[in-house]
Amino acid sequence: MIRALVLMLSLGAAVAAADTTGLVAGVFNPPRLAPDFSLRGSDGAELELRRYRGKVVLLAFGYTSCTEVCPITLSVLAQARKKLAAAADDLQVIYITVDPDRDDAEHMRRYLNPAAVGRRARAVRNLGEQ
């Protein structure tokens, strides 16, 4: 719980530092468990939310041809991971495309930039097929 609070505060500080005119974020208070889901990941494996129980999961939505908001979102996630240092090992990023027709698995893997967002970050590309 404390890790989640630290993460939210870190993300809030990073977002506040960026030009976020028109962007809105929120926090569930009190926190709630997310329902389990299963989607095909960009690595071809089934991605199930329950695999990450015990971690803080950051779920983001976007698409690779997005030129304004999506790169900012990934930048904020990368900054948060950097600020968390060793605690970032308890963080899992899941990035779901809203344009599965154009975002193939290879493009999603390159776009996600694991070096910045985290080696274990996962991209999900078949949201429209579920």
VEXZANU-560679 format. One record per residue (C-alpha): x, y, z; residue in one letter; chain; residue number from 0. Coordinates in pm, whole numbers, padded with zeros to 5 digits, always signed. Example, Ala and Ser with C-alpha at 12.3 -4.5 7.8 and 13.67 -1.06 7.14 Angstrom:
+--------+--------+--------+------+-----+-----+
:     c1 :     c2 :     c3 : type : mol : seq :
+--------+--------+--------+------+-----+-----+
: +01230 : -00450 : +00780 :    a :   A :   0 :
: +01367 : -00106 : +00714 :    s :   A :   1 :
+--------+--------+--------+------+-----+-----+
//
This chain:
+--------+--------+--------+------+-----+-----+
:     c1 :     c2 :     c3 : type : mol : seq :
+--------+--------+--------+------+-----+-----+
: +00000 : +00000 : +00000 :    m :   A :   0 :
: +00282 : +00239 : +00087 :    i :   A :   1 :
: +00457 : +00152 : -00240 :    r :   A :   2 :
: +00140 : +00232 : -00432 :    a :   A :   3 :
: +00112 : +00567 : -00257 :    l :   A :   4 :
: +00478 : +00649 : -00327 :    v :   A :   5 :
: +00428 : +00552 : -00691 :    l :   A :   6 :
: +00117 : +00767 : -00725 :    m :   A :   7 :
: +00295 : +01063 : -00568 :    l :   A :   8 :
: +00595 : +01014 : -00797 :    s :   A :   9 :
: +00372 : +00995 : -01102 :    l :   A :  10 :
: +00180 : +01299 : -00985 :    g :   A :  11 :
: +00501 : +01499 : -00944 :    a :   A :  12 :
: +00628 : +01393 : -01286 :    a :   A :  13 :
: +00298 : +01481 : -01451 :    v :   A :  14 :
: +00283 : +01815 : -01269 :    a :   A :  15 :
: +00627 : +01899 : -01408 :    a :   A :  16 :
: +00511 : +01835 : -01766 :    a :   A :  17 :
: +00276 : +02055 : -01966 :    d :   A :  18 :
: -00045 : +01865 : -01902 :    t :   A :  19 :
: -00308 : +02115 : -02007 :    t :   A :  20 :
: -00629 : +01921 : -02054 :    g :   A :  21 :
: -00502 : +01591 : -01910 :    l :   A :  22 :
: -00689 : +01441 : -01616 :    v :   A :  23 :
: -00582 : +01157 : -01388 :    a :   A :  24 :
: -00743 : +01003 : -01086 :    g :   A :  25 :
: -00691 : +00778 : -00788 :    v :   A :  26 :
: -00933 : +00519 : -00657 :    f :   A :  27 :
: -00998 : +00606 : -00296 :    n :   A :  28 :
: -01026 : +00365 : -00131 :    p :   A :  29 :
: -00806 : +00147 : -00355 :    p :   A :  30 :
: -00985 : -00141 : -00530 :    r :   A :  31 :
: -00862 : -00467 : -00674 :    l :   A :  32 :
: -00879 : -00480 : -01051 :    a :   A :  33 :
: -01069 : -00770 : -01207 :    p :   A :  34 :
: -00851 : -01030 : -01373 :    d :   A :  35 :
: -00821 : -01023 : -01751 :    f :   A :  36 :
: -00635 : -01215 : -02016 :    s :   A :  37 :
: -00507 : -01074 : -02347 :    l :   A :  38 :
: -00243 : -01173 : -02602 :    r :   A :  39 :
: +00081 : -00986 : -02535 :    g :   A :  40 :
: +00316 : -00848 : -02798 :    s :   A :  41 :
: +00553 : -01135 : -02714 :    d :   A :  42 :
: +00284 : -01381 : -02828 :    g :   A :  43 :
: +00223 : -01513 : -02477 :    a :   A :  44 :
: -00103 : -01487 : -02288 :    e :   A :  45 :
: -00090 : -01194 : -02047 :    l :   A :  46 :
: -00300 : -01243 : -01734 :    e :   A :  47 :
: -00329 : -00971 : -01473 :    l :   A :  48 :
: -00317 : -01226 : -01190 :    r :   A :  49 :
: +00046 : -01302 : -01287 :    r :   A :  50 :
: +00140 : -00967 : -01131 :    y :   A :  51 :
: -00035 : -00999 : -00794 :    r :   A :  52 :
: +00174 : -00831 : -00526 :    g :   A :  53 :
: +00313 : -00573 : -00769 :    k :   A :  54 :
: +00193 : -00226 : -00851 :    v :   A :  55 :
: +00052 : -00248 : -01203 :    v :   A :  56 :
: +00040 : +00062 : -01420 :    l :   A :  57 :
: -00208 : +00009 : -01699 :    l :   A :  58 :
: -00181 : +00256 : -01987 :    a :   A :  59 :
: -00371 : +00283 : -02314 :    f :   A :  60 :
: -00242 : +00435 : -02636 :    g :   A :  61 :
: -00122 : +00362 : -02987 :    y :   A :  62 :
: +00208 : +00382 : -03169 :    t :   A :  63 :
: +00105 : +00650 : -03419 :    s :   A :  64 :
: -00001 : +00882 : -03135 :    c :   A :  65 :
: +00230 : +01183 : -03151 :    t :   A :  66 :
: +00128 : +01393 : -02852 :    e :   A :  67 :
: -00014 : +01226 : -02540 :    v :   A :  68 :
: +00124 : +00870 : -02573 :    c :   A :  69 :
: +00494 : +00967 : -02575 :    p :   A :  70 :
: +00432 : +01187 : -02271 :    i :   A :  71 :
: +00264 : +00896 : -02093 :    t :   A :  72 :
: +00561 : +00668 : -02164 :    l :   A :  73 :
: +00802 : +00943 : -02056 :    s :   A :  74 :
: +00617 : +00986 : -01726 :    v :   A :  75 :
: +00629 : +00608 : -01671 :    l :   A :  76 :
: +01003 : +00603 : -01744 :    a :   A :  77 :
: +01064 : +00895 : -01505 :    q :   A :  78 :
: +00861 : +00724 : -01233 :    a :   A :  79 :
: +01064 : +00402 : -01274 :    r :   A :  80 :
: +01387 : +00600 : -01251 :    k :   A :  81 :
: +01275 : +00780 : -00934 :    k :   A :  82 :
: +01168 : +00451 : -00775 :    l :   A :  83 :
: +01519 : +00306 : -00827 :    a :   A :  84 :
: +01532 : -00046 : -00676 :    a :   A :  85 :
: +01162 : -00028 : -00579 :    a :   A :  86 :
: +01083 : -00024 : -00953 :    a :   A :  87 :
: +01126 : -00403 : -00945 :    d :   A :  88 :
: +00783 : -00412 : -00779 :    d :   A :  89 :
: +00628 : -00219 : -01069 :    l :   A :  90 :
: +00473 : -00375 : -01379 :    q :   A :  91 :
: +00381 : -00163 : -01680 :    v :   A :  92 :
: +00114 : -00296 : -01917 :    i :   A :  93 :
: +00054 : -00086 : -02228 :    y :   A :  94 :
: -00261 : -00168 : -02427 :    i :   A :  95 :
: -00304 : -00042 : -02781 :    t :   A :  96 :
: -00635 : +00107 : -02886 :    v :   A :  97 :
: -00534 : +00059 : -03252 :    d :   A :  98 :
: -00467 : -00316 : -03284 :    p :   A :  99 :
: -00515 : -00309 : -03663 :    d :   A : 100 :
: -00204 : -00093 : -03715 :    r :   A : 101 :
: +00002 : -00181 : -03406 :    d :   A : 102 :
: +00161 : -00517 : -03480 :    d :   A : 103 :
: +00356 : -00701 : -03211 :    a :   A : 104 :
: +00703 : -00598 : -03331 :    e :   A : 105 :
: +00605 : -00231 : -03360 :    h :   A : 106 :
: +00457 : -00239 : -03008 :    m :   A : 107 :
: +00775 : -00392 : -02862 :    r :   A : 108 :
: +00995 : -00125 : -03023 :    r :   A : 109 :
: +00758 : +00156 : -02927 :    y :   A : 110 :
: +00743 : +00054 : -02564 :    l :   A : 111 :
: +01123 : +00096 : -02531 :    n :   A : 112 :
: +01196 : -00151 : -02251 :    p :   A : 113 :
: +01521 : +00028 : -02169 :    a :   A : 114 :
: +01319 : +00327 : -02046 :    a :   A : 115 :
: +00992 : +00177 : -01927 :    v :   A : 116 :
: +01137 : -00147 : -01792 :    g :   A : 117 :
: +01259 : -00479 : -01925 :    r :   A : 118 :
: +00948 : -00654 : -01797 :    r :   A : 119 :
: +00704 : -00400 : -01946 :    a :   A : 120 :
: +00441 : -00572 : -02157 :    r :   A : 121 :
: +00250 : -00448 : -02459 :    a :   A : 122 :
: -00092 : -00587 : -02543 :    v :   A : 123 :
: -00212 : -00553 : -02899 :    r :   A : 124 :
: -00535 : -00745 : -02942 :    n :   A : 125 :
: -00778 : -00544 : -02734 :    l :   A : 126 :
: -01021 : -00532 : -03029 :    g :   A : 127 :
: -01028 : -00911 : -03055 :    e :   A : 128 :
: -01148 : -00974 : -02699 :    q :   A : 129 :
+--------+--------+--------+------+-----+-----+
//
